[in-house]
Amino acid sequence: MPNYRRADSPGATYFFTVNTHSRQPWLVNEDVRQALREAIELTRARYNFEIDAWVLLPDHLHCIWTLPPDDADFSIRWALIKQHVSNACALRYVDPEKFNASQRKRGESGFWQRRFWEHLIRDEIDYERHVDYIHWNPIKHGYVDRCIDWPYSTFHRFAARGVYPIDWAISESAFDDGTFPE
């Protein structure tokens, strides 16, 4: 088994990827989005953090958080968020009869993938690249041809502040009529 250690930098900024179990496409459903909103609000009330950027896709999400100066425990925050969403939604989306022995033993809901991926943001360039990656993701996965068309993203907030132009990212398929700009 690998000897993996999570980053531990109080007050740092982190990029996360969190997946549904078996990449099931239910995160953009209204009831799940509402449960996720509630989970974040409840968790932030107990353990403050700032959400710098976010994208929600059907089977996973990416986000960047900045933790308070004296705190590095993002794992407790994810545990609370995932637990709240699981409690609110798992029975509608998950069939407990299909759980494997390990899931039953651990008392898992089967809604989320067991782990998540984190990356400690190193500097401003790293930050900008991860924010771009977050906002490009709906195009990358083929959900939309333009970032502005994906409703579950902080792209709109960034565009409103002038960080991105409205037409910042457009897929080549948006120009199937041959009008792709040179």
Secondary structure, DSSP 4 states (H G I P E B T S, - for coil): ---------TT-EEEEEEEBGGG-S-TTSHHHHHHHHHHHHHHHHHS--EEEEEEE-SSEEEEEEE--TT---HHHHHHHHHHHHHHHHHHHH--GGG--HHHHHHT--SSB-S--EEEE--SHHHHHHHHHHHHHHHHHTTS-SBGGG-SSBTHHHHHHTTSS-TTS-B-GGGGTTTT---
